[in-house]
């Protein structure tokens, strides 16, 4: 193991912080702790570098890197350390060795952690021969390329669904097929979860909030837990059933998810869209509508709040939705279900690649 200061030049004294009001839009990337923040009209670096978060980074995260590689003309503010590799280390190898570095013992601060230059200089990384470094970089680059390819495939499949929606139903605003229009609250039962703040326990029932509805699914791994009495009380007015749609209303608003497993949880600060026995709309159709640009313009444009964004239940209920013939909605649903099978195959491949990447990073860098 070798100290970081022994394998790279520390160029922190060349950084120049500038405020947003002082920036002039240009062609050169302006970097901070976690990547590009803006583009400016001048540059201070023109080299192969690794930027390592100083403060405001993803310290402690197993998924989000704290270091990234940059190349060419750029500007760096004082929230990222600037490292130029010496001849003994490859720039990509240096970056990989730092991306998920365990900073537990080297960062300080409570609400906003900081990696000081003194602590950064003493960070230890494994050094092997240049040939071994290049082999490791080659393997990791191939895995990253495959991960990127899988993510692009998922994006293309999502775009395919959106394109099919427009093909069958047209532009919702222009309504070229003259479909009947109705407020969402009239064709669906639109509610929200509790607004109370129940007491949390070490064991109990999960309380799903906006942060748990992410990436097109419901993630219960980081849920707060409530007692049975509070669980039953919340579910008296906001019980979630299979086939319902839930959608964040606070923070990252939008991003609707269809509940496809037995929902043994309660909800807080998310909207709940329920479908009647003889509903005139399908949940797959409504989810696609809520994922469309139309929803962004009609509802998200009315999102309120400063640092904490939120949208009102009233705006969701008043959303004007088209009501096409059920046969056409069934046709769309069948297409989506088939496409979702393809997405599932790609997603499983992506998960295996992510697991492989973590295993390789552990093997090479500990």
C-alpha positions as CSV (number, residue, x, y, z in Angstrom):
1,X,0.0,0.0,0.0
2,X,1.2,3.5,-0.9
3,X,0.3,6.9,0.3
4,X,-1.7,8.9,-2.3
5,X,0.7,11.8,-2.1
6,X,3.5,9.6,-3.3
7,X,1.8,8.6,-6.5
8,X,0.3,11.9,-7.7
9,X,0.8,15.6,-7.7
10,X,-1.8,17.6,-5.6
11,X,-2.9,20.6,-7.6
12,X,-5.4,22.0,-5.1
13,X,-3.6,25.4,-5.0
14,X,-4.5,25.9,-8.6
15,X,-8.2,25.7,-8.1
16,X,-10.2,28.9,-8.3
17,X,-13.8,29.0,-6.8
18,X,-16.3,31.4,-8.5
19,X,-19.8,32.1,-7.6
20,X,-22.8,31.4,-9.9
21,X,-23.3,35.1,-10.5
22,X,-19.7,35.4,-11.7
23,X,-19.9,32.5,-14.2
24,X,-20.2,33.2,-17.9
25,X,-21.7,30.4,-20.0
26,X,-19.1,28.8,-22.2
27,X,-17.7,25.6,-23.6
28,X,-15.5,24.4,-20.7
29,X,-16.9,22.1,-18.0
30,X,-17.0,23.5,-14.5
31,X,-16.5,20.6,-12.0
32,X,-17.4,20.2,-8.3
33,X,-17.4,17.4,-5.8
34,X,-19.7,15.1,-7.9
35,X,-19.2,16.1,-11.5
36,X,-20.0,18.8,-13.9
37,X,-22.0,21.7,-12.4
38,X,-21.9,24.2,-15.2
39,X,-20.0,25.3,-18.3
40,X,-17.8,28.4,-18.2
41,X,-15.9,30.5,-20.7
42,X,-12.4,29.9,-19.4
43,X,-10.3,27.0,-18.1
44,X,-7.5,26.5,-15.5
45,X,-6.6,22.8,-16.1
46,X,-5.8,21.0,-19.4
47,X,-4.6,17.5,-18.4
48,X,-5.5,13.9,-17.5
49,X,-6.7,14.3,-13.9
50,X,-8.7,12.6,-11.2
51,X,-11.0,14.7,-9.1
52,X,-11.7,13.5,-5.5
53,X,-14.5,15.0,-3.5
54,X,-13.3,17.3,-0.7
55,X,-16.7,18.2,0.8
56,X,-20.3,17.5,-0.3
57,X,-19.2,14.2,-1.8
58,X,-20.9,10.8,-1.7
59,X,-18.9,9.7,1.3
60,X,-20.0,6.3,2.7
61,X,-22.0,5.4,-0.4
62,X,-21.4,1.9,-2.0
63,X,-23.0,2.9,-5.2
64,X,-22.1,6.6,-5.9
65,X,-18.4,7.3,-6.5
66,X,-16.4,10.0,-4.7
67,X,-13.8,10.3,-7.5
68,X,-14.0,10.6,-11.2
69,X,-11.7,11.1,-14.2
70,X,-11.5,14.3,-16.3
71,X,-9.6,15.0,-19.5
72,X,-8.9,18.3,-21.3
73,X,-9.7,21.9,-20.6
74,X,-11.8,22.5,-17.5
75,X,-12.4,24.5,-14.4
76,X,-12.5,23.0,-10.9
77,X,-13.9,24.7,-7.8
78,X,-12.7,24.1,-4.3
79,X,-15.0,21.2,-3.4
80,X,-12.9,18.7,-5.2
81,X,-9.2,17.8,-4.8
82,X,-7.3,17.8,-8.1
83,X,-4.9,14.9,-8.6
84,X,-2.4,14.4,-11.4
85,X,-0.9,10.9,-11.6
86,X,2.9,10.5,-11.5
87,X,4.6,8.1,-13.8
88,X,4.1,5.1,-11.4
89,X,0.4,5.1,-11.7
90,X,-2.2,5.0,-14.6
91,X,-4.8,7.7,-14.5
92,X,-7.7,5.2,-14.8
93,X,-6.2,2.9,-12.2
94,X,-5.9,5.8,-9.8
95,X,-9.5,6.8,-10.4
96,X,-10.8,3.2,-9.8
97,X,-8.8,2.9,-6.6
98,X,-10.5,6.0,-5.2
99,X,-14.1,5.8,-6.6
100,X,-15.5,3.8,-3.7
101,X,-12.7,4.3,-1.1
102,X,-13.8,3.7,2.5
103,X,-13.4,7.2,3.9
104,X,-14.8,6.3,7.4
105,X,-11.6,7.0,9.2
106,X,-10.5,10.0,7.1
107,X,-13.5,12.3,6.7
108,X,-14.8,14.6,9.4
109,X,-17.9,16.6,10.0
110,X,-21.4,15.7,10.9
111,X,-24.0,17.3,8.6
112,X,-21.5,18.0,5.8
113,X,-18.5,15.7,5.8
114,X,-15.1,16.9,4.6
115,X,-12.0,15.2,3.4
116,X,-9.2,17.5,4.2
117,X,-6.0,17.7,2.1
118,X,-3.9,16.4,5.0
119,X,-6.1,13.4,5.4
120,X,-6.3,12.9,1.6
121,X,-2.5,12.9,1.3
122,X,-2.2,9.9,3.7
123,X,-4.9,7.8,2.0
124,X,-3.5,4.4,1.1
125,X,-4.0,2.7,-2.3
126,X,-2.5,-0.6,-3.6
127,X,0.2,-0.2,-6.2
128,X,1.1,-3.0,-8.6
129,X,3.2,-3.0,-11.8
130,X,2.1,-0.8,-14.7
131,X,1.2,-3.9,-16.8
132,X,-1.0,-5.2,-14.0
133,X,-2.6,-1.8,-13.6
134,X,-3.4,-1.7,-17.3
135,X,-4.9,-5.3,-17.2
136,X,-7.1,-4.3,-14.2
137,X,-8.2,-1.1,-16.0
138,X,-9.0,-3.1,-19.1
139,X,-11.2,-5.6,-17.2
140,X,-13.1,-2.9,-15.3
141,X,-13.6,-0.8,-18.4
142,X,-15.2,-3.7,-20.2
143,X,-17.6,-4.3,-17.3
144,X,-18.5,-0.6,-17.2
145,X,-19.1,-0.6,-20.9
146,X,-21.5,-3.5,-20.6
147,X,-23.3,-1.8,-17.7
148,X,-23.6,1.3,-19.8
149,X,-25.0,-0.8,-22.7
150,X,-27.6,-2.4,-20.5
151,X,-28.7,0.9,-19.1
152,X,-29.1,2.2,-22.7
153,X,-31.1,-0.8,-23.6
154,X,-33.5,-0.1,-20.7
155,X,-33.8,3.5,-21.8
156,X,-34.6,2.4,-25.3
157,X,-37.3,0.1,-24.1
158,X,-38.9,2.9,-22.1
159,X,-38.7,5.1,-25.1
160,X,-40.4,2.3,-27.1
161,X,-43.3,2.3,-24.7
162,X,-43.7,6.1,-24.9
163,X,-43.6,5.9,-28.7
164,X,-46.3,3.2,-28.7
165,X,-48.5,5.3,-26.4
166,X,-48.3,8.3,-28.8
167,X,-49.0,6.0,-31.8
168,X,-52.1,4.6,-30.2
169,X,-53.5,7.6,-28.4
170,X,-51.9,10.7,-30.0
171,X,-50.8,13.9,-28.3
172,X,-52.9,14.2,-25.2
173,X,-53.0,18.0,-25.4
174,X,-54.0,18.2,-29.1
175,X,-56.2,15.1,-28.8
176,X,-56.2,14.4,-32.5
177,X,-58.5,11.4,-32.1
178,X,-61.0,13.4,-30.1
179,X,-61.1,11.0,-27.2
180,X,-63.4,11.8,-24.3
181,X,-61.6,13.7,-21.6
182,X,-62.2,13.5,-17.8
183,X,-60.5,14.5,-14.6
184,X,-58.3,11.8,-13.1
185,X,-60.2,12.1,-9.9
186,X,-63.5,11.2,-11.7
187,X,-62.3,8.0,-13.3
188,X,-60.1,6.9,-10.4
189,X,-60.1,7.1,-6.7
190,X,-57.2,9.4,-5.9
191,X,-56.1,9.7,-2.3
192,X,-52.9,10.2,-0.4
193,X,-51.1,8.7,2.6
194,X,-51.0,9.9,6.1
195,X,-49.7,13.4,6.9
196,X,-49.1,12.5,10.6
197,X,-45.7,11.5,11.9
198,X,-46.2,8.3,13.8
199,X,-43.6,7.0,16.2
200,X,-41.0,4.6,14.7
201,X,-39.8,1.3,16.2
202,X,-37.1,-1.2,15.6
203,X,-39.7,-3.8,14.4
204,X,-43.1,-3.3,12.9
205,X,-44.8,-2.4,9.6
206,X,-42.9,-0.5,6.8
207,X,-44.1,3.1,6.3
208,X,-43.4,3.9,2.6
209,X,-42.6,7.6,1.8
210,X,-41.4,9.3,-1.4
211,X,-37.8,8.2,-0.9
212,X,-38.9,4.5,-1.0
213,X,-40.5,4.9,-4.5
214,X,-37.6,5.0,-6.8
215,X,-36.3,3.5,-10.0
216,X,-39.7,2.3,-11.0
217,X,-40.1,0.1,-7.9
218,X,-40.9,0.2,-4.2
219,X,-37.8,-0.2,-2.0
220,X,-38.6,-1.4,1.5
221,X,-35.0,-1.8,2.6
222,X,-34.7,1.6,4.2
223,X,-38.3,2.1,5.5
224,X,-39.1,3.4,8.9
225,X,-41.2,0.9,10.9
226,X,-44.5,1.7,12.7
227,X,-46.6,-0.2,15.2
228,X,-49.7,-2.3,14.2
229,X,-52.1,0.3,15.7
230,X,-50.7,3.1,13.5
231,X,-50.6,0.7,10.5
232,X,-54.3,-0.1,10.8
233,X,-55.2,3.6,11.4
234,X,-53.4,4.7,8.2
235,X,-54.9,1.9,6.2
236,X,-58.5,2.9,7.2
237,X,-58.2,5.7,4.7
238,X,-55.2,4.8,2.5
239,X,-55.0,1.1,2.2
240,X,-52.8,0.0,-0.8
241,X,-53.9,-3.0,-2.9
242,X,-52.3,-4.9,-5.7
243,X,-52.8,-3.0,-9.0
244,X,-52.9,0.5,-7.4
245,X,-50.5,3.2,-8.4
246,X,-48.5,5.1,-5.9
247,X,-46.5,8.2,-6.7
248,X,-44.2,10.5,-4.7
249,X,-45.7,13.9,-3.9
250,X,-42.7,15.3,-1.9
251,X,-39.0,15.6,-3.0
252,X,-38.7,13.7,-6.2
253,X,-42.3,14.1,-7.4
254,X,-43.9,12.0,-10.1
255,X,-42.3,8.6,-10.9
256,X,-45.5,6.4,-10.6
257,X,-45.2,2.8,-9.7
258,X,-47.8,0.0,-10.0
259,X,-48.1,-2.1,-6.9
260,X,-47.5,-5.7,-8.1
261,X,-46.8,-7.5,-4.8
262,X,-48.9,-7.9,-1.7
263,X,-48.5,-4.5,-0.1
264,X,-47.9,-5.2,3.6
265,X,-47.1,-1.6,4.2
266,X,-48.7,1.9,4.9
267,X,-48.0,5.1,3.0
268,X,-47.1,8.7,3.9
269,X,-46.8,11.7,1.6
270,X,-47.4,9.7,-1.6
271,X,-50.5,9.8,-3.8
272,X,-52.6,6.6,-4.1
273,X,-54.5,6.0,-7.3
274,X,-57.1,3.2,-7.0
275,X,-59.1,1.6,-9.8
276,X,-62.7,0.6,-9.6
277,X,-64.1,-2.9,-10.5
278,X,-65.5,-1.6,-13.8
279,X,-63.0,1.2,-14.3
280,X,-62.9,3.0,-17.6
281,X,-59.1,3.2,-17.5
282,X,-56.4,0.6,-17.0
283,X,-53.6,1.1,-14.5
284,X,-50.9,0.5,-17.2
285,X,-52.5,3.2,-19.3
286,X,-52.7,5.7,-16.5
287,X,-49.1,5.0,-15.4
288,X,-47.9,5.7,-18.9
289,X,-49.9,8.9,-19.0
290,X,-48.3,9.9,-15.7
291,X,-44.9,9.2,-17.1
292,X,-45.5,11.3,-20.2
293,X,-44.4,14.8,-21.1
294,X,-48.0,15.9,-20.8
295,X,-47.9,15.1,-17.1
296,X,-44.7,17.1,-16.7
297,X,-46.3,20.1,-18.3
298,X,-49.8,19.8,-16.7
299,X,-48.8,18.9,-13.1
300,X,-45.1,19.2,-12.5
301,X,-45.2,22.8,-13.7
302,X,-47.4,23.5,-10.6
303,X,-45.0,21.9,-8.2
304,X,-44.6,24.0,-5.1
305,X,-42.0,24.5,-2.5
306,X,-38.4,25.7,-2.3
307,X,-35.8,23.2,-1.3
308,X,-38.5,20.6,-0.6
309,X,-40.7,20.2,-3.7
310,X,-44.2,19.0,-3.4
311,X,-47.3,18.7,-5.5
312,X,-50.9,18.9,-4.2
313,X,-53.4,16.1,-4.3
314,X,-55.9,18.6,-5.8
315,X,-53.7,19.1,-8.9
316,X,-53.4,15.4,-9.4
317,X,-57.2,14.9,-9.1
318,X,-57.9,17.7,-11.6
319,X,-55.5,16.3,-14.2
320,X,-57.4,16.0,-17.5
321,X,-57.0,12.5,-18.9
322,X,-58.2,11.0,-22.1
323,X,-60.5,8.0,-21.9
324,X,-59.9,5.9,-25.1
325,X,-61.8,2.7,-25.8
326,X,-61.0,-0.2,-23.5
327,X,-60.0,-2.4,-26.4
328,X,-57.3,0.1,-27.3
329,X,-56.1,0.3,-23.8
330,X,-55.9,-3.5,-23.6
331,X,-53.8,-3.5,-26.8
332,X,-51.4,-1.0,-25.2
333,X,-51.3,-3.0,-22.0
334,X,-50.4,-6.2,-23.8
335,X,-47.5,-4.4,-25.6
336,X,-46.2,-2.9,-22.3
337,X,-46.4,-6.3,-20.6
338,X,-44.3,-7.9,-23.4
339,X,-41.8,-5.1,-23.3
340,X,-41.6,-5.3,-19.5
341,X,-40.5,-9.0,-20.0
342,X,-37.6,-7.8,-22.2
343,X,-36.8,-5.1,-19.6
344,X,-36.7,-7.8,-16.8
345,X,-34.2,-9.8,-18.8
346,X,-32.0,-6.8,-19.3
347,X,-32.4,-5.8,-15.7
348,X,-31.3,-9.2,-14.4
349,X,-28.2,-9.0,-16.7
350,X,-27.5,-5.5,-15.3
351,X,-27.7,-6.7,-11.7
352,X,-25.3,-9.5,-12.4
353,X,-22.8,-7.0,-14.0
354,X,-23.2,-4.7,-11.0
355,X,-22.4,-7.6,-8.6
356,X,-19.4,-8.5,-10.7
357,X,-18.2,-4.9,-10.7
358,X,-18.4,-4.8,-6.9
359,X,-16.6,-8.1,-6.6
360,X,-13.8,-7.0,-8.9
361,X,-13.4,-3.7,-7.1
362,X,-13.2,-5.6,-3.8
363,X,-10.6,-8.0,-5.2
364,X,-8.4,-5.3,-6.7
365,X,-8.7,-2.5,-4.1
366,X,-10.0,-4.1,-0.9
